[in-house]
Amino acid sequence: MSKTLSAGPVKIGGGNPLVLIAGPCVIENEAHTLSIARALQAIAERVGVGLVFKASYDKANRTSVQSYRGPGLDRGLAILRVVKEETGLPVLSDVHDISQVKPAAEVLDVVQIPAFLSRQTDLLVAVGETGRIVNIKKGQFQAPWDMENATGKVLSTGNDRILLTERGASFGYNNLVTDMRSLVIMRRTGYPIVFDATHSVQLPGGAGSTSSGQREFVAPLSRAAVATGIDALFWEVHENPAQALCDGPNSLQLDTVEGLLQQMLALDRIVR
């Protein structure tokens, strides 16, 4: 059994029920972000699941330099602070360089290391030193056992509040595949395991100047992951994915979340 981590009132791991980490890929504006947060909170309360709200203030790894990246560090963190104050939800976002770590940690309950940066020693150490929960996304280029080295970098700071997230592995050009064995192997570290279902169905750079995705596989992959005994699901959600400013093709439509989540919780109860 993994250790229990507390993100605000939400308990992740340690045999606790499945948690949902969800929100739009990127912060589009304050009103939109708060609207999605409130809608997800209402769903979470109806179905009885712990919710951590996620949204990126900066998507530094967009395919094209012309793609929308977000409102930036200062404005984005201000919006996430409003979400926390208005809803009481714990919040998660990612950092891309050391200069972002300190201000981000003043707002975020969970600081995320993006998959592309999962080997960046100085960044992992800096985030570890904040004492916040650190969510390390496994790089698309890494084996699950490689994550022992990533956790070791955070542990070197004395911080053992770590989540490990699977988000698919590179499988040829512009394609990802999820090896469900990875979830079991990473669980041997003793840390709570997250499955990022929506990024796992992304087709990186698949649309030329943007990424594409296969939203239709989010539900079956989520069911398979929950059946392995994961601790949290990570879903990117938008009320109109076709109009989303980032990751629309692999984001879930907001009005499908409640039904899918009920399925996942039923499976989680069986597994536990």
Stockholm file with secondary structure:
# STOCKHOLM 1.0

chainA/1-272         MSKTLSAGPVKIGGGNPLVLIAGPCVIENEAHTLSIARALQAIAERVGVGLVFKASYDKANRTSVQSYRGPGLDRGLAILRVVKEETGLPVLSDVHDISQVKPAAEVLDVVQIPAFLSRQTDLLVAVGETGRIVNIKKGQFQAPWDMENATGKVLSTGNDRILLTERGASFGYNNLVTDMRSLVIMRRTGYPIVFDATHSVQLPGGAGSTSSGQREFVAPLSRAAVATGIDALFWEVHENPAQALCDGPNSLQLDTVEGLLQQMLALDRIVR
#=GR chainA/1-272 SS CCCCEEETTEEESTTCCCEEEEECSBCCCHHHHHHHHHHHHHHHHHHTCEEEEECBSCCTTCSSTTSCCCSCHHHHHHHHHHHHHHHCCCEEEECCSHHHHHHHHTTCSEEEECGGGTTCHHHHHHHHTTCSEEEEECCTTCCGGGHHHHHHHHHTTTCCCEEEEECCEECSTTCEECCTHHHHHHHTTSSCEEEEHHHHTEETTTTSSSCEECGGGHHHHHHHHHHTTCSEEEEEEESSGGGCSSCGGGSEEGGGHHHHHHHHHHHHHHHC
#=GC SS_cons         CCCCEEETTEEESTTCCCEEEEECSBCCCHHHHHHHHHHHHHHHHHHTCEEEEECBSCCTTCSSTTSCCCSCHHHHHHHHHHHHHHHCCCEEEECCSHHHHHHHHTTCSEEEECGGGTTCHHHHHHHHTTCSEEEEECCTTCCGGGHHHHHHHHHTTTCCCEEEEECCEECSTTCEECCTHHHHHHHTTSSCEEEEHHHHTEETTTTSSSCEECGGGHHHHHHHHHHTTCSEEEEEEESSGGGCSSCGGGSEEGGGHHHHHHHHHHHHHHHC
//
